[in-house]
């Protein structure tokens, strides 16, 4: 699976004229895109952000039929969290050749696979912009990963990260991730 994250309208020109991006590499002000080391990935760990023209992208390849994990810290550091309880959801610009899931992980229940998640459907490799609602009816769990022991409202109030998980080889490209009503702080 290849994940590519980049920003529409970012880079030095956008940074200077629109003030949207951070001084260091970011995608929609999200600076921490990390290969966690869980599952066979390229790169195996560390930052996924790379320059792509005037913008930044985060790229990772998922290999093998095993669970893989890519982490996006919402407040750009592990110890921080964001209250998304008033947010309606997020817009994501991406393409994929297979399905993947995104988990909303709260600070109080960070570890483990038993998280609230929603499907990020395959686009057949075409770039699309899609809205993912924070309505509880759109979030579920997978029996294979376990059932969350906390309500979805807790995940929204204590959001530490969005975590992309997938079990199949896949090519994904992400070019934007904007959360309604939330502006990540730059570090």
Secondary structure, DSSP 8 states (H G I E B T S, - for coil): -EEEEE-TT-HHHHHHHH--S-SSS-BTTB--EEE-S-SEEESSSEE-EEEETTEEEEEEEEESSS-EEEEEETTSSTT--B--TT--EEEEEEEESS-EEEEEEEGGG-SSS--EEEEE---TT--EEEEEE--GGG-B--TTT---SS-HHHHHHTEEEEEEEESS-BBEEEEEEEETT------
